[in-house]
Amino acid sequence: MEETSLLLLLCVTSLLSCTTNQASLTVSPSSSQLFKGQSVSLSCEEDDSSAGWTLRRNTTRDTRTECGADWGEPAGSVCNIGLILPWDSGVYWCESREGATSKSINISVTGGSVILQSPVLPVMEGHDVSLHCKTKTSSNLPAAFYEDGSFIRTEPAGHMTIRHVTRSDEGLYKCDITGHGESPPSWLTVTGRPTEAPPTSAAPPPDSDHLHLVVFCPYCISTFIMVSLYRQRPTGNDLLVSVVVTPPTQAEEGLDDDNDDVITAVTTEHHF
């Protein structure tokens, strides 16, 4: 009983001491498409600096290489790329020493003259999304926008906003500025809203008093049982009562030959 309680105590303590470390990757300037030669900063915004988050990437040239290994200059949780090039295009993410990872982002570096600035991370349903078509020298030129190759509309200032996005808005977007060219395509990902439990079925978070009960109650119960068993064990000073049956003597048999009853004597023995 006591060993079981101790094991439960250790398990609960381990669960309470476990923490979930998370990090998110941000890019500045915030865009999934970048011009060749731009300066870029990528940062692992972390909940726990002790987790040792590192920026890694997969490109056509390398796999799972970290910032500072032939690319980028690390500065704490930030990685600076002073001159980004087309072969820096790829997938980037943050990774901890324990192997936990952040959401990954795709970065496309173009040597062309037009890019489409779009969200680098998935967009939640119901939110607004802004797409911005720009050149190296101007960001307010008229631009035509396309989804999956189909024309959407032309915006006079090169900005297009999609109101209250849904899953149907997910797709491959690009833009075109007359006289300057077309941007590379970028995939827009839309995620569903998180499900919420009804208020009546939602359980309140455990407070510290409840956690103390979970940890210590099994130990207290087992201790109480062990003490009770100890107090009830037999000792040498307990009074023992025994019943001794003696056979009838010859004289007693003569007193009443017709009586078949057997006289029993009860003796009490005391053990000290």
N, C-alpha and C positions, 0 to 999 in steps of 0.2 A: 504493500500500500504506500509506504513512504517513498520507495524508489519510483513508483509511478507518478506520485505527486511531484517529486523533484524533476523528473523528465518533462512533465507538463510545464513546470515553472521555467525550465530552460528554454523550451520551445516558444512559450509566450514572450519571454524576454527577448529572444532572438528576433521574433516578428516585430516587436515594438522598436527594436534598435535599427531595423532595416529602413533605409531611406531611398527614395527614387530621385536620382540626379538627372536633370534635363538641361539641354542647351538648344538654342536656336541659332541658325546661321543667317546673318544679315549681310547685305551687299550695298556698298556706296560707290557710285550712284546706284539707286535701286532700279535695276533693269535686267532682264534676262538676255538682252542683246547689247553689245558694246562695240564701239569703234576701235579698230586697230590703233594702238599707240596711246590709248587712254590710261590714266592712273586709276587703280581700283583698290578698295579696302574691303576685306572680308573679315567678319568678326563673329566669334563664338560667344554669344551672350549666354552666360551660364548661371544656374542657380547655386552651384557649389563649386567654388574655385579650386577646392582640394581634389576634384575629380580629374584634373589635368587634361582638359579638352584640347585636342589637336585638330587643325584643319587638314583634311586629306582630299584627294581628287583622283578621278579616272579620266584620262584623255586617250587620244589615239597613240600617244607616245609612251605613256606610263600608266601604272595601275597602283592605287592605294599609296601613292607617294605623299609625304607630308610637307607642309609649308617649310621652306628653308632647305629642302633637299633638291637643289638645282632649279628651284622656282620660288619666288616670293621671299619676303623678309619678315620673319616673325617678330612681333612686339607684344609679348604677353599673350592674350587671347585674340589678338588682331594679326592678320596677315596682309601685308601691303605688296601689291604688284605695281611697280612704277611704270612699266611699259608692257601692256598686255598685247599678245599677238594671237593670230588665228589658231595656232596649235595649242593655245591655252584653253580653247573651247572644250567643254566636258562637264562632268558631274562633280559637284563639290559638296562636302558634308563635314560635320564636326564629329569627333570620336574621342571617347574617354579612355583612360588607361584600362578600365575594366571591360571595354568593348562596347559600351552603350553608344548609340549614334543618334544624331539629330536628323531631321528631315533633310533630304538632299535637294539641291537646286541645279538646274541646267543653265550654263552660261555659253552663249554663242558670240564669238568675236568675228566681225566681218571687216574685210578690206574695202567694202563698198562705201557709198556715200549716203545711204539711207538706213535707218534702223527703226524698229518698232519697240518702244518702251512698253512693257507689259509686266504684270506681277510675276515675281520670281517664285512665289509659293502658291499653293492651291487657294482658291477663293471659296468662301462658304456661301451656300445658297442664301439668297435674299439680300446679299451685299451688292453695292455698286462697284463697277470695274471701269477704270480709265485706261484707255489706250492712247499713246502719243506717238505720232509719226514725225520724225525730225531728220535733218541733215547735220553735217558737222558744223555748219555755220549758221543755221537758222532752225527755229523750233515752232514757227507760226505760219508755215506755208500750207495752202490747201492740199489735202491728201485724200485719196480714195482708199477705203478699207474693204477687205475681203475676208470671208470665213469659208474655209474648206474650198477655196477657189471661186466661190460665188461672191459677186459684188454686193456689198451692204449699202453703203452710201458714201458721199463725199462730204467731208467736214472742212469749212473754210479756214479754220485755224489749226488744222492738223490734230485736233483732240476729239476722241470719240468716247462717250460714256455709255456703258450698258447698265441700265437700271434693274435692280433686283434680279440678279443672275439666277438661272436655274440650270439643271443638268443639260438641258437642250442647248445652252449657250457654250457648252464645252466643245472645243475644236481647235483647228489650226488657223491662226490669223496672220495677215500680212497687210502692208500698206504700200501705196505708190504715190510718189510726188512727181508730177509732170516736169520733165526737163532734168530731173535728178536721178531717177531710177526707182527700183523696188527694194523693199526690205526683205531680209530672210524671213521665213515663216517661224512663228512661235506657237507652242501649244498652250492653250489656256485650260487649266484643270479646275473643275468645280466640285466641291465636296458637300455632302448632305449636312443638314443641321444636326447637332448632337441631340439624342433622345433624352427626354426628361421624364423621370418617374412621377406619377401623380402625387400631390402633396399628402394624401391620406396614407399612402404606402411608403413614403420616404421615412427612413429611420434617422433619428438625430445622431450626430456624431458622438462617439463615446467620450465622456469626460474623464478627468484624471481619477475620480473616485471609483468609477466603474472599472477602469483599468487596474486599479489597485486590488479590487475584489477579484478580478479574473486571475491575477497573479498569485495572490496570497490565500484565497479561500481553499484551494485544494490542499495546500500545505497545512493550514489550520485544522481542517477536517481530519487529515491523516494523523496529525499529532494527537488530537483528542481521542481517536480510536485506539492508538497505541497506548496512551496513558490509561484508558479504561481497561484494556486487556491486562495491563501490568498490575493494576490494583485488584483484579478479580482472580489472580492466579492463586492456587492452594499453598498454604504454609504449614510448618510443623506445629503451630499452636492451635490449629483449628480443631474443634470438637468432633470426634468421630463416633458415631453410634453404630454398634453392631448387634445383631440378633443371633444368639447362640442357641441352637436346638439340642437339648440333651435327651438321650434315650431314657425311658422309665426304668427305675431300679426294681429289683426283685421284690422288695418290701412293698413298694407302691403297687405292684401288680397284684399283691395279695389283698390289698384293701378293698379292691372292687374288681372282682374277676369279670363281672358282666359289663364293666365300663370300658369301652374301647378308646376312650379319649386319651390323648397323650398330653401330659403336663409339660409345658415348655417354660423354660426359665429365660428371662430376658436380662441380660447383663449389659452394663454400660462400661465401656472402656475409655479411659482418658489417656490421650497421648500428649505428652509434654515435651 
